[in-house]
Amino acid sequence: MRKWVIFAIFLAIVFGILYYLTFGYYSEGKRGGFITKLSNKGYIFKTYEGELRMGGLYEGDGTMSSSEWIFSVSGKNKDAIAKLEEAIKNGHRVSLTYEEKFFTLPWNGDTKYFVTNVEVLDSGRLTSPLPQTPAKPLPDPTELDTNKIL
């Protein structure tokens, strides 16, 4: 009887460790940039794989080297996928919250970086036109006081 209790405890510990390594993560963070690619990949386990282009550093010869970061998104995370597709369509900058997994597993995607939340940032573009105010007519040049100008 005692052997079975020890065996059950051993199995519980092994399954607990495997569960944590499969579904747990050891790092969490944020990255910002522009989404350049988002594709639905996989033969059996479909996940979304994307690329984020982050700003780079200017090198000595005046060229800018930007870095690219690849990530995965679960197909179940419809809100994040919709925001990523909107950002690609409109060219908006995004901030991605991600978890870094221990291993790359087939059902988690092609990368260790798994996006959990997407925030679409202001791109700096005008989303609505400025209100138009009627322009004031210019004064007639003959009516100008030249003493005020000089």
C-alpha positions as CSV (number, residue, x, y, z in Angstrom):
1,M,0.0,0.0,0.0
2,R,2.8,2.4,0.9
3,K,4.4,1.8,-2.6
4,W,1.2,3.0,-4.3
5,V,1.1,6.2,-2.2
6,I,4.7,7.0,-3.0
7,F,4.1,6.2,-6.7
8,A,1.0,8.4,-6.8
9,I,2.9,11.3,-5.2
10,F,5.8,10.8,-7.7
11,L,3.3,10.8,-10.7
12,A,1.6,14.0,-9.3
13,I,5.0,15.7,-9.0
14,V,6.0,14.7,-12.6
15,F,2.7,15.7,-14.1
16,G,2.8,19.0,-12.2
17,I,6.3,19.8,-13.6
18,L,5.2,18.9,-17.1
19,Y,2.0,21.0,-16.8
20,Y,4.0,24.0,-15.7
21,L,6.6,23.6,-18.4
22,T,3.9,23.3,-21.0
23,F,1.5,26.0,-20.0
24,G,3.6,28.2,-17.8
25,Y,6.0,31.0,-18.7
26,Y,9.1,32.4,-17.2
27,S,9.2,35.9,-18.7
28,E,6.6,38.6,-19.5
29,G,7.1,41.9,-21.2
30,K,6.0,44.5,-23.8
31,R,7.4,45.4,-27.2
32,G,6.3,48.2,-29.6
33,G,6.6,48.8,-33.3
34,F,4.8,48.2,-36.6
35,I,3.3,44.8,-37.6
36,T,4.7,43.7,-41.0
37,K,3.2,40.2,-41.2
38,L,0.5,38.1,-39.7
39,S,-0.3,34.6,-41.0
40,N,-2.3,31.6,-39.9
41,K,0.1,28.6,-39.9
42,G,0.2,25.0,-38.9
43,Y,-0.8,21.5,-40.3
44,I,-2.7,20.3,-37.2
45,F,-2.3,23.0,-34.6
46,K,-3.2,26.4,-36.2
47,T,-1.6,29.5,-34.7
48,Y,-1.0,33.0,-35.9
49,E,2.6,33.9,-36.6
50,G,3.6,37.5,-36.9
51,E,6.5,39.9,-37.3
52,L,7.0,43.2,-35.5
53,R,9.4,45.8,-36.9
54,M,10.9,47.8,-34.1
55,G,12.8,51.1,-34.5
56,G,16.5,50.7,-34.9
57,L,19.7,52.6,-34.4
58,Y,21.5,54.8,-36.8
59,E,24.8,53.4,-37.9
60,G,27.9,55.5,-38.7
61,D,27.2,55.7,-42.4
62,G,23.7,57.2,-41.9
63,T,21.7,54.1,-42.5
64,M,19.1,52.9,-40.0
65,S,19.2,49.3,-39.0
66,S,15.8,48.1,-37.6
67,S,15.3,44.9,-35.8
68,E,12.5,42.4,-36.4
69,W,10.8,40.3,-33.8
70,I,8.8,37.2,-34.5
71,F,5.9,36.1,-32.3
72,S,2.9,33.7,-32.0
73,V,-0.7,34.3,-31.2
74,S,-3.3,31.7,-30.2
75,G,-6.1,31.2,-32.6
76,K,-8.5,31.5,-29.6
77,N,-7.4,35.1,-28.9
78,K,-9.8,36.7,-31.4
79,D,-9.5,40.2,-29.8
80,A,-5.7,40.3,-30.3
81,I,-5.9,39.0,-33.8
82,A,-8.5,41.6,-34.8
83,K,-6.4,44.4,-33.4
84,L,-3.3,43.1,-35.2
85,E,-5.2,42.9,-38.5
86,E,-6.5,46.5,-38.0
87,A,-3.0,47.7,-37.2
88,I,-1.7,46.2,-40.4
89,K,-4.5,47.6,-42.5
90,N,-4.2,51.1,-41.1
91,G,-0.4,51.2,-40.5
92,H,-0.7,51.9,-36.8
93,R,1.9,51.4,-34.2
94,V,1.2,48.7,-31.6
95,S,2.3,47.7,-28.2
96,L,2.3,43.9,-27.7
97,T,2.2,42.2,-24.3
98,Y,3.8,38.8,-24.4
99,E,4.8,35.7,-22.4
100,E,8.0,33.9,-23.1
101,K,7.5,30.1,-22.8
102,F,10.1,27.6,-21.7
103,F,10.0,25.6,-25.0
104,T,8.5,25.8,-28.5
105,L,5.7,23.3,-28.5
106,P,3.6,22.5,-31.6
107,W,0.4,23.7,-30.1
108,N,2.0,27.0,-28.8
109,G,3.3,28.1,-32.2
110,D,6.7,28.5,-33.9
111,T,8.2,30.8,-31.3
112,K,8.7,31.0,-27.6
113,Y,7.1,34.4,-27.6
114,F,3.3,34.2,-27.2
115,V,1.3,37.5,-27.5
116,T,-1.5,37.8,-24.9
117,N,-2.7,41.4,-25.5
118,V,-2.4,44.0,-28.2
119,E,-2.8,47.8,-27.7
120,V,-3.1,49.9,-30.9
121,L,-1.3,53.2,-30.4
122,D,-1.9,56.6,-31.9
123,S,0.0,56.7,-35.2
124,G,0.4,60.4,-35.3
125,R,-1.9,60.7,-38.3
126,L,-5.0,62.8,-38.3
127,T,-8.0,60.5,-38.0
128,S,-10.5,63.3,-38.6
129,P,-10.1,66.6,-40.5
130,L,-9.6,69.8,-38.6
131,P,-12.6,72.0,-38.3
132,Q,-12.5,74.6,-41.1
133,T,-12.7,78.2,-40.0
134,P,-13.3,80.8,-42.6
135,A,-10.1,82.6,-43.6
136,K,-9.9,86.3,-42.9
137,P,-9.6,88.4,-46.1
138,L,-6.2,90.1,-46.5
139,P,-6.3,93.9,-46.1
140,D,-5.9,96.0,-49.2
141,P,-2.2,97.0,-49.5
142,T,-3.1,100.6,-49.9
143,E,-4.7,100.6,-46.4
144,L,-1.7,99.2,-44.6
145,D,0.1,101.5,-42.2
146,T,3.8,101.3,-43.3
147,N,4.9,102.8,-40.0
148,K,3.8,99.7,-38.1
149,I,5.6,97.3,-40.5
150,L,9.0,99.1,-40.3
